[in-house]
């Protein structure tokens, strides 16, 4: 986080470049924080989830894989 004084605020080129870079700036007067300059961030579009069902159908087709039953059987075999 950058820190500037009220007098340094006159240097708008530096302040604008920091804000465009996404830097949070504290404004100080005599060593005391009197305000904050926070960069505005554009809203992010919501992430789209992939179609897992279509992806599984592409990979496995119409086969039904009894994964749970296979896992239970493997664990029972390991016990003995």
C-alpha positions in Angstrom: 0.0 0.0 0.0 1.4 3.4 -1.0 1.2 6.5 1.1 1.2 10.1 0.0 0.6 13.5 1.5 -1.9 16.1 0.5 0.8 18.1 -1.2 1.9 15.1 -3.2 -1.7 14.6 -4.5 -0.9 17.4 -6.9 1.3 15.0 -8.9 -1.7 13.4 -10.6 0.3 11.4 -13.1 1.9 9.3 -10.4 -1.5 8.9 -8.5 -3.3 7.9 -11.7 -0.5 5.4 -12.6 -0.8 3.8 -9.1 -4.5 3.6 -9.3 -4.5 2.1 -12.8 -2.0 -0.5 -11.4 -4.5 -1.4 -8.7 -2.6 0.1 -5.8 -4.5 1.2 -2.6 -3.2 4.6 -1.6 -3.3 6.2 1.9 -3.6 10.0 2.1 -1.8 11.4 5.1 -1.5 14.8 6.7 1.3 15.3 9.3 1.8 11.5 9.5 -1.9 10.7 10.2 -4.1 8.8 7.7 -7.0 11.0 6.7 -8.3 9.1 3.7 -7.9 6.3 1.3 -7.8 6.2 -2.5 -9.0 2.8 -3.7 -8.9 1.8 -7.4 -12.2 0.8 -9.0 -12.2 -2.7 -10.2 -14.4 -3.8 -13.1 -17.0 -6.4 -12.2 -16.0 -9.9 -13.1 -18.5 -12.0 -15.1 -19.7 -15.1 -13.3 -17.7 -18.2 -14.1 -19.5 -20.8 -16.2 -19.4 -24.4 -15.0 -18.5 -27.0 -17.6 -21.2 -29.5 -18.6 -19.9 -32.5 -16.6 -22.7 -34.8 -17.7 -22.0 -34.1 -21.4 -18.3 -34.6 -20.8 -18.8 -37.9 -19.0 -21.1 -39.1 -21.8 -18.4 -38.2 -24.4 -15.8 -40.2 -22.5 -17.8 -43.2 -21.3 -20.8 -43.2 -23.6 -23.8 -45.0 -22.1 -21.8 -47.3 -19.9 -22.5 -47.4 -16.2 -19.4 -47.8 -14.1 -20.1 -49.3 -10.7 -17.3 -47.3 -9.1 -18.7 -47.3 -5.6 -19.3 -51.1 -5.6 -15.8 -51.6 -7.0 -14.2 -49.4 -4.2 -16.1 -51.2 -1.5 -15.0 -54.6 -2.9 -11.4 -53.5 -3.1 -11.4 -52.3 0.5 -13.0 -55.5 1.7 -10.3 -57.5 -0.1 -7.5 -55.4 1.5 -8.8 -56.1 5.1 -8.1 -59.8 4.8 
